[in-house]
């Protein structure tokens, strides 16, 4: 029997725009971007946050309109009434152009 819930997300899409690399007050790199996931009948916009060394690598490699795969975990941001859910990325892979 599993006594803990499982939290893992794998999703593909393309960055809506080039993110800005920022530093926290402690000097940790972070980027935030919107991943556009186009399904058969809908388009979803998902907030993604990448931390640390991975943030710096993704920032250098990320190109808007180029498809990527994001693996990470879901996290709730803000209060229960007006909060949102984001993916905190553990891995990010380039998988081709938007139209591939």
N, C-alpha and C positions, 0 to 999 in steps of 0.2 A: 504494500500500500504506500502511495506517495503522500507524504505529510506536508509538502510545500507545493505551491502553485508554480507553474512554469511560465516564464516571461521571455519570449524570443520572437523577433520579427525579422523576416526577410522579405524585401520588397524591391521592385525595380521601377525605374522612372528616369526622369531627367531633371537637373536643377533648373529652376525657373530663371535664375540669374546668378551671376558670379557673386559668391559670398565675400564678406569682408573678414579678414583675419584680425582678431582682437586679442588683447592680453588682459587677464584678470589682474586685480591688485597684487596678487601673489606671483604674477609672471607666467601663469599657465595660458597656453594658446587655446582659443576656442573659435569655432565658426558656426554660424547658424544659416541654414538655407531652407528653401521650400522645394520639396521633391514633388514633381508632377507625375502622377500615375494615371495613365490613360487606359481605362478598361473598355470593354465592348460598348457599354451604354452610358458610362459616366467618366468623369475626370475628377480625381481626388488630389487635393493639395495637402501635403504632409510636412509638418515642421520637423527638421532634423538638426540635431546638435552634435558636433564632433569636438572632442577635447584632446589636449596634450599634443604629443608628437604626431599622432594621426591627423589632427586638425591642420597642422602645418603641411603635411604631405598631401592631404586632400585639397587644401587651398591651392597648392602649386599645380595639381593635376586636373582639377575640376573645370569643366568647360560647359557652359549653358548649352542646352539642346543635345548634349552627348549622354547617351543612356548609361546609367550606373545601377549597381545593385548595392543596397544598404542592408547590413545585418546589425541588429542592435536590440535594445529593450525599450518597452513603452514606459513613459514616466508622465505623471500628472503634474502640471504646472499651474499655480494659482489656487484660488479657493474652489470649493465644491460647486458653487453656483455658476461661476463665470470662468472656470479654469479651462485648460486645454490639454491635450495629450500630445507629446512629442516623442520622437524616436531618438534615443541616445545611441549613436553609432559606435559599434565595436570594430567593424570592418567595412570598407567601401571599395568596390571594384568597378572599373570602367568596362562596359560590355558592348560599346558600339555607338553608332549615330542614332538619332531619334527615329529615323525611318528604317533602320535595319530590322 
